[in-house]
Amino acid sequence: MNDAALDSFDAVIMGGGLAGLTLAIQLKQRFADLNVLVLERRTHPVPHAAHKVGESSVEIGAHYFDTVLGLKAHMDEAQLRKFGFRFFFSEGRSDIDNVTEIGASRYLSVPSYQIDRGIFENFLAHEATRCGVQFVDSALVRRIDLAEDAATPHHIEWTRGDHTQRTQARWLIDACGRAGMLKRKLGLAQPNAHDVNAVWFRIGERISVDDWSDSTEWRERCNPQARWLSTNHLVGAGYWAWLIPLASGSHSVGIVADPKLHPLDTIDTFEKAMAWFAVYQPRLYEALDGKRHLLQDFAFLKHFSHGCKQVFSGKRWAMTGEAGLFLDPFYSPGSDFIAIGNTYITDLIAQDRAGRPLEARAQLYDQIYHSFYESTLALYQDQYPLFGDPEVLPVKVIWDYAYYWGVLSQIFFHRRLTDLPVLGSLKDEMQHCQRLNLAVQRLMRDWSASSDKRNPAVMLDQAAMPWFAELNRSLQDTLDDAGFKARIRASTALLRQLAGEILARARAADPHVDAAELLALLEEKLKVPPVATGHGAMLFAAPSVDMLA
C-alpha cells in the first residue's frame, strides 16, 4: 500500500460483518460495475461460533439471505433450518413436559435459519470478493470527512498495520456495529425507553431439549422430534433465556432481562448466570452443569436497545445494522432490519446513479424505516413483566406473529419497500394496523396484571391453526399491484378480528381491564373486506380448570 495513494470508490462500507457484507453483495448484484470497498476491523477468517448475537433469523431476514441475495445453497448446506420459535413456561421447574409449551408441531411453509455467524461471515467475505468487492480485513478507520455538496466525494483515512490509506467515496455507509462511527460523528444517537440487559455464552456441544423428558407422548407432539432446532425460550416474569443451536456444533445460551426484576449484576459472569439458572431454570442448569469445561466465551450488554435520529441521508451517507438502530433479540428482528435497511440503501444508490434527486426520497425512506422500528419496539417495551404469564403470552405471540407476517413481511416479500405510490395508497390501513398494535400491547399488559397465570401441561400448537399457517404460506405468493393492495387490506381486516377476539378473551378474564383505546379503534369504519378464516375462533383455547386437572 502506498501511504500517499488516494483511491476512489463508488461506495465504501465501514464494517465487514453481517450488515456490511450483505449490503456489498446486494450492491454488486444490482450493479456489476459498482466499485465497492469494505473495511473490516477484524482479521479474517473469523472463528466459528463467533462471539456475536444475531444467530437466529426470522422470515424477512431468511428470505433476504436465501432469495434476495441468492444464498439458499449455503443456508441449506452450511446452516441449520430453524424449527420456529418455542416457548416453555418452565420457571423453577425441571419437568419440562408438565408445563405450557408454545410452538409448531411441524415446519411451516416459509423457512428461517439458525446461523453460525463465524461460518456465515467467512462465507460472505468470500462471496463478496467473488462478486468483485474489494474486501480488506484488519482495517481501522481513523478519520471521516463528509462532503458538503453533491459534487464532492467523502474522504476516509484508514490504517492496516503500519500503513495509512486515504480513500474517497461517492457513498459512505457505516456498518461497523455498536461503535456507530457516523452516528457519533453526527450526534445522531437517540436513546429509547426499552431498558433491558443481556448476557450470553457458547457451549461447545449440543443441548438437546428433546432429551429433557422420557415421555413418548411429549416427544411425539412434534414431527420431526427436533425441538433442539427451534429457538427455545425459557420464560419467566421479567426475562427469557434462549437456546440456539449452531451448525459448528456449539450451542448459544443467553439471558435477556428487565433490570427492575433481574438486575444485571446477578447474571454478569458465567458463574453468576449458572447460579441464576439453578434457581430460575433448573432443567437448563442440569443440562449445562456437566458442560462447564466446554465454555467458549461469555459477554454481556447493558441497556443494548438504541435508536438513531437518522439512518439515510440525501448527502450520500447511510447506516445499516447496529450502527443505526437495534431493538431486542426477542423475535430476532436484527437481520430483518439489516435486510430492510440494505434494500433502502441499494435503492438510494440506484437513484443517485440515475441522476435523480435524493433528498426527498431519503427522508421518506428514513421515515418509513423509523415507523417500522417504532412499531416493532412496541412489541418489547414494558412487556417483559408478562413474559412469565402462560395465559397472556401465548395470545401476545399469536398477535405479534400475525402483525409481522400480515403487514411488514408482506411488504418485504412482495418487494414493495421502495414502491412509494403503492405504500402511499395503503397509508390509512397501515397506520390503523400500527395503532391497533399499540392498543393491543397495552391491553395485554393490563390483562396480565390480573390474570390467573395458569400453567397447564399442554402444547399450544401454532401449526394447528389453519389461518395462522396460511398467513405464513401467503408470503410465497406472487402479487401484482392490485393483489398486493388487496392483501394488505385483508391483513388489516384479519388483525381487527384478532384484536376483537383478544379483547373478548381479556374482558372474560377481567371485566375491568382497560379496553377503551382498543374499543375505539375497532369501532372505526375502514374500507376493508370481511375476514374468512375458515373456522371460528382464531385463538388457542383458554386455559381452564379441566386443562389443569
MIBA-609023 format. One record per residue (C-alpha): residue in one letter; x, y, z. Coordinates in steps of 0.25 Angstrom, whole numbers, plus 5000, padded with zeros to 4 digits. Example, Ala and Ser with C-alpha at 12.3 -4.5 7.8 and 13.67 -1.06 7.14 Angstrom:
2
A504949825031
S505549965029
This chain:
549
M500050005000
N500550144997
D500350245008
A500150354998
A499150284990
L497650334989
D496750224983
S495350254979
F494150164981
D492650184978
A492350124991
V493250105004
I492550015015
M493150035028
G492949895035
G493049755029
G492149675038
L490749625034
A490149765030
G491349815023
L491649695015
T490149665011
L490049815006
A491349794998
I490749674991
Q489449734989
L490049854982
K490949774973
Q489749684969
R488949814965
F490149884959
A491349794954
D492149914950
L492049984964
N493350004971
V493149954985
L494149954997
V493849885010
L494749915022
E494749815033
R495349835047
R495549685050
T496549595044
H495949485035
P495549375035
V494849395048
P494549275057
H493349185056
A492249215067
A492749355066
H492549445079
K491249515073
V489749525076
G488849505064
E488949355061
S487449335060
S486749385047
V485349405044
E484549415031
I484949545026
G486449525029
A486449385024
H485749425011
Y486749535009
F487949435011
D487349315003
T486549384992
V486949534990
L488449504991
G488249364985
L489049294996
K488049184998
A489049074995
H489949125006
M488749135016
D488248995013
E489648925014
A490449005024
Q489449065033
L488248995041
R486849015037
K486049065049
F484948995055
G484249125058
F484149195072
R483749115084
F483449155098
F483349085111
F482749135124
S483849065132
E484249165143
G484649085155
R484348955148
S485048825144
D483848755138
I483848825124
D482748725119
N481848775130
V481748925126
T481149005116
E481849005102
I481649095091
G482149055077
A481848985064
S481748835063
R482348835049
Y483048925040
L482249045034
S482449075019
V483449195020
P484849155024
S485749225035
Y487049185039
Q488049175052
I489249245047
D490649215051
R491149355050
G492649315048
I492349215037
F491349315030
E492249435031
N493449365025
F492549315014
L492049455012
A493449515011
H493849405000
E492549434993
A492749584993
T494149564988
R493649474977
C492649574973
G493749684971
V493649754984
Q495049794990
F495049745004
V496149785014
D496149725027
S497049775039
A496649915035
L496350025045
V495650155040
R496350275047
R495750395041
I494450425033
D494250555025
L492850565020
A492550645007
E491650775008
D491150764994
A490650664983
A491950684974
T492950664985
P493350524990
H493450475004
H494850455010
I495350335019
E496650315025
W496950175030
T498150085034
R498549945032
G499749905041
D500750015039
H500150075026
T499150185025
Q498250195013
R497350315009
T496150285001
Q495050364995
A493650314993
R492350354986
W491550284996
L491950255011
I491250145019
D491450115033
A491249965036
C492249965048
G491249915059
R491149985072
A492350065070
G491450155062
M492550245055
L491550325047
K490550335058
R491550385068
K492150485058
L490850545054
G490250545068
L489050455064
A489050355076
Q487650345081
P487250265094
N485950195095
A485150155108
H485350005106
D486349975117
V486749825117
N488149755118
A488649635112
V489749525115
W490149415106
F491149305104
R491449185095
I491649035100
G492448945090
E491348835090
R489948815086
I488848845097
S487748745093
V486348795099
D485748675093
D486548585103
W485948665115
S484748575116
D484548425115
S483148445111
T482848385098
E481548455097
W482248595099
R483348555089
E482348515078
R481648645079
C482648695069
N482948645055
P484148645054
Q484548615068
A485548725068
R485148835078
W486648865079
L486648925065
S485649035070
T486049165076
N485649115090
H485149225100
L485049185115
V484249295120
G483849365133
A483449495139
G484349605134
Y485349515126
W485549405115
A486649305113
W487049265099
L487549135094
I488049145079
P488849025072
L489949065063
A490448985051
S491848975056
G491348885068
S491348995078
H490049045085
S489749185088
V489149215102
G488649355107
I487849425117
V487149555114
A486549625126
D485849745131
P486749805141
K485649845150
L485349695152
H486649635150
P487849735151
L489049715142
D490049695154
T489249565157
I489649505144
D490849575138
T491849455139
F491749315135
E491749265150
K490649365153
A489849325141
M489949185145
A489549215159
W488349295154
F487949175145
A487949085157
V486849165163
Y486049215151
Q486249105140
P486748975148
R486648885136
L487548965127
Y488548975139
E488548825140
A488848815125
L489948915126
D490648875139
G491348765133
K491848845121
R492548965129
H493848915123
L493348945109
L493049085111
Q493549165099
D493249315102
F492449405111
A491949545109
F490849645114
L490249775109
K489549875117
H488349955112
F488649905098
S487449955091
H487650085084
G487150175073
C487750275064
K487150415059
Q487450385044
V488050265037
F487950305022
S488350435016
G488250505003
K489650555005
R490050405001
W490350345015
A489550235022
M489650145034
T489249995034
G489049895045
E489449925059
A490250045054
G488850115053
L487650045061
F487549925070
L486349875077
D486349745084
P486749595081
F485349545085
Y484749505072
S486149525065
P485849655057
G487349685055
S487449625041
D486149675037
F486549825039
I487849795032
A487049745020
I486149865020
G487249965022
N488149905012
T486949905002
Y486750055004
I488250085003
T488350004990
D487150074984
L487750214988
I489050184981
A488250134969
Q487450274969
D488750344970
R489350264958
A488150304950
G488350454953
R487150474961
P487050564973
L487250484986
E486750574998
A485250554998
R485350404995
A486450385006
Q485550465016
L484350375012
Y485150245014
D485650295027
Q484250325032
I483750185027
Y484950115034
H484750185047
S483250155046
F483550005045
Y484550025057
E483550095066
S482449985062
T483449875066
L483949945078
A482449935084
L482549785084
Y483649795095
Q483549925102
D482949905116
Q482549765112
Y483649675120
P482749665133
L481749585125
F482749485119
G482449395130
D480949385128
P480449255122
E479149315119
V479549455113
L480849425106
P480249315097
V479249415092
K480349525090
V481149435082
I480049405072
W479749555071
D481149585069
Y481349485058
A480049525051
Y480449665051
Y481849635046
W481449535035
G480249615031
V480849755029
L482349765030
S482649635024
Q481649655012
I482349785009
F483749715008
F483449585002
H482549654991
R483749754988
R482949874992
L483849945001
T484250054991
D482950054984
L482550194989
P481250204981
V480650074985
L481150095000
G480450235000
S479150174995
L479150085007
K479550195017
D478250185025
E478250035026
M479650025031
Q479450145041
H478250075046
C479049945048
Q480050015055
R479050085065
L478449945067
N479749885071
L480049995081
A478649975087
V478749825087
Q480049835094
R479549925105
L478349835107
M479149715109
R480049785119
D478749825127
W478149685126
S479449615131
A479349695143
S478149625148
S478249485140
D478249355148
K479449315140
R479049165140
N480149075134
P479548945129
A480348835123
V479948865108
M480548895095
L479949015088
D480148975074
Q480249085064
A480248995053
A478848945057
M478349085054
P477949085039
W477849235037
F479249255044
A479949145035
E479249205023
L479749345027
N481149295027
R480949225014
S480449345007
L481749415007
Q482149324996
D481049374987
T481349464975
L480449584975
D480249694965
D479949834970
A478449814971
G478749674978
F479749744988
K478749854992
A477649744994
R478649665003
I478949785012
R477449815013
A477149675016
S478249675027
T477649795033
A476349725034
L476949605040
L477649685050
R476449755054
Q475649625056
L476849565064
A476949695073
G475449675075
E475649535080
I476749575089
L475949685095
A474749585098
R475749485104
A476349595113
R474949645117
A474549505120
A475749485129
D475649625136
P474349715133
H475049835138
V476249825128
D476549965121
A475949945107
A475550085104
E476650105094
L476549975086
L474949985086
A475050125080
L475950075069
L475049955066
E473850045064
E474550125053
K474050095039
L475050055029
K474950005015
V475449865017
P474849735013
P474149635023
V475049525029
A474849385025
T475849295034
G475149165030
H474749145044
G474249215057
A475149255068
M476549305064
L477249285077
F477649165085
A476649115095
A476849185108
P477449105120
S476349045129
V476248965142
D475948845133
M477248865126
L478048875139
A477448755144
